[in-house]
Amino acid sequence: MKINDFNFAGHKAIVRVDFNVPLDENGHVTDETRIKGALPTLKKILNDGGSVIMMSHMGKPKGKVNAKLSLSQIVPNVSRNLGVEVKFAPDCANADKEAAALKPGEALLLENLRFYPEEEGKPVGIDKDDPKYGEAKEEMKKRQVEFAKKLASYADVYVMDAFGTAHRKHASTAVIDQFFDKDHRMLGLLMEKEVKAVDNVLNNIKRPFTAIMGGSKVSTKIGIIENLLTKVDNLILCGGMTYTFAKAKGGKIGKSICENDKLDIALDVIKKAKENNVNLVLGTDSVIADDFSNDANTKVAPSNDIPDGWEGMDAGPATRKLFADAIKGSKTILWNGPAGVFEFDNFTGGSRAIAEAIAEATKEGAFSLIGGGDSVACINKFGLADQVSYISTGGGALLEAIEGKTLPGVAAIEA
């Protein structure tokens, strides 16, 4: 069932949204991107004359109630964006009364799903190498199904619209669907857009195809890097990964971040890029600092010759030009991960150069997909969000989809 083909009049829909938004120390939302992303689906349901029950996680409370991760803090933001006064259920597993009282056009937000360990379905209080772990895992699986059944009992339609958690087999993403028939379970509008955007990048490639992978660790990106090496024309590797590659090639990197146990993997990536005729772009110079802070002393140095006591914090001027030149003329662009410590204003230059080059290429007709929390924060910080083709709300889910893995949250609806 497609959401646009369904009339929600007289129906109660339980929608898995991704409201895992950043909060400041006072519990105020600092970025509403994910709330805004859910609005088309939520408004479609309400405008049809249905009522909506929103469920989401926030942070990693690990199955315990944590006031700092309560979704009650975001009710004002959701209400303002949705244009209706959102009601709140303080216990997601005991919200029968609140759900039953909902009238057409009304909205209810459930408390953080992850306050219950059943949401993630992982046994608590037992180690993986404990002989009884297998037994505990099976017991938790049963409890997860019961938890999902309880959530399902609040509504007669299920909508999966949380791309950011689609790669997790959680109660609310890939177990709950079994309690709805195929005409009453569907992907939301955001999910449809996300799936289409990934399809554009993977199966509708217009060349040249340039992928930019940033971030601090090679280990978290190696699967997607290896997959991309069979698909892209240009692969830019930046951020903290720069220094693992520099050291692997015999360079001096001072106290820069480095995965010493991944040096052989870095060399293997370089080898595979050559074998696949991929233009692998690595930084040649870096903005380095004598301390990990915005106010540190800085200078520019070769990325493979950083003095002791100094660390790479951002791409240098020559590297920024290299990146921009590789992006120029591209027809398909994927960006995940910043080129430096962009949280510090003095180290945003590399990420800004990438963002501006992507915006320029998009203006020339490229399809550009930005994904992952840090990349999205970059593009928003530089005010270029409206100058790229698509901004994904999912980090891990996007990477796994591009890696070619099946997303449980999508597979469950399509089953």
C-alpha angles and dihedrals in degrees: 000000000000115000093229090056093054125085109213095193108136092004131115111219124197108206126196103217130174106238093155089132127165116261131195123229090277094054095255119143111249098186124028096186094116094046091050090047091061096049100090092057095042093047092048090057094046094043090052089057098258130126123237134217113194122204127184145147128237124202124322110301089158097223097313132105111257118178091205088062097045116132088216085086092066099046093100091052094048092046093050094047095043094045095229132090104260116217119216131222109203093203117044093198094051104042098118095121095046092047094046092051094055115118127200110287093024128117134209129190119205122217119261109305092211092065080086117062087213090074093068093030096222121139112247128215095018130096122234092239093051109115089231094053094097091053091047090049092054091048091050090050089058091048090049091056091050091049091051090047090054092051090048091053091070094067146024097221129052123204122187108205103148107103090169090069100032090106091061124084093220129153093255096043109038110007105046093063092075090070093062128065118242094263091055100050123069147147116265124238092262092052091049090053092047094050091048092049092052089047089053091054097044107031106020100047118169111194144274089048114194124188123191116200117185137162134097106284135057090197095066092049104036095100093053093040091055091047092048092051088071093050114033134077094204127028118189114194113191145148119055091340087074091077097049087056093044092052092044088058091051099265130146112243105174110212094332119141111274138166100220092186091057100056092105090051090053091053090048091054090053090050094048092048089057092046091052095043090241118157100234110199117200126174117266099189135025141199101240131195137197091224138026096251140095091247097051123125110265141195138160120259138165108275089234096048109051116154122242112272093029129096137199111253105165144002113279127234096268091048092050089056090048090052094046091049092051092050094045112101094013117142098195121036131181121185125186121161134016127268095231146355090307092172086076110069092219092060103049098096098098095046091045091052090053093046093049093047090050091049090051093048090048089054087055091055106274122143106234125191119190118191141168128058097266095047091048090048088051095051090047092046091054093046093239101118092111092051099064128072101239139359113203120216092209128078107173093027092052092049093048092048091051089045085062097250123143113250110224092210091058096037091053092058093043095046 
